Amino acid sequence: MRLHHREFHRADRVGWLRAAVLGANDGLISTASLVVGVAAANLGSGATFMAALAGLVGGALSMGAGEYVSVSSQSDSELADLARERQELATTPDAEHRELAGIYVQRGLSPALAEQVATELAANDALAAHARDELGITEHNRAQPITAALVSTASFALGAAVPLALTVLVSAPALARVVFIVALVQLIVLGAVGARLGGALWKPAAMRVAFWGVVAMGATALIGRAFGVSVPL
């Protein structure tokens, strides 16, 4: 009877998971802070709703554009490195072969075995071998600008949706307090879920996100109170 050893890794999630967690956290914290600040200034439910809506739309588009530009720069660098490696393989194959064998020696293989491994991998796909072992570029960690931008935009909008909805569902006197509490709970859950998906401990991640959420919402509440009528949290 043959037993199959199955392993579950999360390395292929790193790109989209980072974009999703960052987008959702930013959407929730920024929009909730905006709502708390405007509500604390007692500018009225209409102004609070419009501020939250503008924050959602502008923030989501800004997040997506920023992520696209950032990841595109990474992708350009990767493509440039691959082009340079392809050129070196074409012009100086022997030197590249020795370099690849040397990498395997540094990782613990004997010189003879390293030479054999480098020869066999290069015979199959030399560029892929050098990309993986020399440059650290694989199919799982390649930069994907469009995916990162879409994930960031959607996750920001989802994170901002709840504070926006609360501006309609909750009366003005209680709005700042309710948004603060609901957003804090959401941040803790979001931090825990993101950590679990990434295989990390959930408590430190949840507390980290919650702390900065409290700082952001507390700061905007103080600013709102300074320029308007105080609404107790």
CORHUJO-V960316 format. One record per pair of residues at least 12 apart in sequence whose C-alpha atoms are under 7 Angstrom apart, sorted by sequence separation. I is the first residue (numbers start at 0). J is the second residue. D is the distance in whole Angstrom. If there is no record, write none. Layout:
<<I | J | D> <I | J | D>>
This chain:
<<34 | 47 | 6> <100 | 113 | 5> <165 | 178 | 7> <191 | 204 | 6> <100 | 114 | 5> <190 | 204 | 5> <191 | 205 | 5> <190 | 205 | 4> <162 | 178 | 6> <34 | 51 | 6> <100 | 117 | 5> <188 | 205 | 7> <33 | 51 | 7> <99 | 117 | 6> <187 | 205 | 5> <190 | 208 | 6> <187 | 206 | 7> <30 | 51 | 6> <96 | 117 | 7> <187 | 208 | 7> <186 | 208 | 6> <187 | 209 | 6> <186 | 209 | 6> <30 | 54 | 6> <30 | 55 | 7> <183 | 209 | 6> <26 | 55 | 7> <183 | 212 | 7> <99 | 129 | 7> <22 | 62 | 7> <85 | 126 | 6> <81 | 130 | 7> <176 | 232 | 5> <175 | 232 | 6> <172 | 230 | 7> <74 | 142 | 5> <73 | 142 | 6> <70 | 142 | 6> <70 | 143 | 7> <71 | 144 | 5> <70 | 144 | 5> <67 | 144 | 5> <67 | 145 | 6> <67 | 147 | 7> <66 | 147 | 6> <67 | 148 | 5> <66 | 148 | 5> <64 | 148 | 6> <63 | 148 | 4> <63 | 149 | 6> <63 | 151 | 5> <62 | 151 | 6> <63 | 152 | 5> <62 | 152 | 6> <60 | 152 | 6> <59 | 152 | 5> <59 | 155 | 5> <59 | 156 | 6> <55 | 156 | 6> <55 | 159 | 6> <52 | 163 | 6> <51 | 163 | 5> <48 | 163 | 7> <48 | 166 | 6> <47 | 166 | 7> <44 | 166 | 7> <44 | 171 | 6> <11 | 139 | 5> <43 | 171 | 7> <11 | 140 | 7> <18 | 147 | 6> <22 | 151 | 5> <26 | 155 | 4> <30 | 159 | 5> <22 | 152 | 7> <25 | 155 | 6> <26 | 156 | 6> <19 | 150 | 6> <23 | 154 | 5> <27 | 158 | 4> <31 | 162 | 5> <15 | 147 | 6> <18 | 150 | 6> <19 | 151 | 5> <22 | 154 | 5> <23 | 155 | 5> <26 | 158 | 5> <27 | 159 | 5> <30 | 162 | 6> <18 | 151 | 5> <22 | 155 | 4> <26 | 159 | 5> <38 | 171 | 7> <23 | 157 | 7> <24 | 158 | 7> <15 | 150 | 7> <19 | 154 | 5> <23 | 158 | 4> <38 | 174 | 7> <39 | 175 | 6> <38 | 175 | 6> <35 | 175 | 5> <35 | 178 | 7> <35 | 179 | 7> <31 | 178 | 6> <31 | 182 | 7> <27 | 182 | 7> <20 | 193 | 6> <35 | 216 | 7> <39 | 220 | 6> <32 | 215 | 6> <36 | 219 | 5> <40 | 223 | 4> <28 | 212 | 6> <32 | 216 | 4> <35 | 219 | 7> <36 | 220 | 4> <39 | 223 | 5> <40 | 224 | 5> <31 | 216 | 7> <35 | 220 | 6> <39 | 224 | 5> <33 | 219 | 7> <36 | 222 | 7> <37 | 223 | 6> <40 | 226 | 6> <41 | 227 | 6> <32 | 219 | 6> <36 | 223 | 5> <40 | 227 | 4> <41 | 228 | 6> <9 | 197 | 6> <39 | 227 | 7> <40 | 228 | 5> <39 | 228 | 7> <40 | 229 | 7> <39 | 229 | 6> <39 | 230 | 5>>
